[in-house]
Amino acid sequence: LDEALLEIMERLTELDIAAAHTRWGAVRESLLAHRACEDGGVHQRYAELGERPRGAAPELFLTDHVTLERLAGVCEEVIVALGSPSSPLRRQVVLALPHFYRLRNLLEHHTLREQRFFYPALDEHLSDEERAGFIEELAATAL
């Protein structure tokens, strides 16, 4: 997703709004699918593991998902609104970019948290069959 977000920002800086919008659609779908995959059961399994280290509370992962969805919604609104006659397009893009950076930064933070805490804990506690199913579902959400 990081590469895809960079591609979107590159298209925006080239003022190729149509290409940015098209790429954004794929990113948005991937984010929603990833969240649905994790929220579909593995978050509950993770929560059932009991006490987690600082920074790894189950609620933090869910909060990240809600915040990512909110920020993605803002990016969606911004990219759809680009090109309105209210101000020059280049100015609109300059004002839009921070929203995409914010999403990218939170996504990186969330991914690191998952890699450090969430996935290793699940790896230890899921059966081979459950793990394979989860990995297959996650792989289907990738761009």
Sequence and secondary structure as in RCSB ss.txt:
>XXXX:A:sequence
LDEALLEIMERLTELDIAAAHTRWGAVRESLLAHRACEDGGVHQRYAELGERPRGAAPELFLTDHVTLERLAGVC
EEVIVALGSPSSPLRRQVVLALPHFYRLRNLLEHHTLREQRFFYPALDEHLSDEERAGFIEELAATAL
>XXXX:A:secstr
 HHHHHHHHHHHHTT HHHHHHHHHHHHHHHHHHHHHIIIIIHHHHHTT    TT  HHHHHHHHHHHHHHHHHH
HHHHHHTT TTS HHHHHHHHHHHHHHHHHHHHHHHHHIIIIIHHHHHHHS HHHHHHHHHHHHHH  
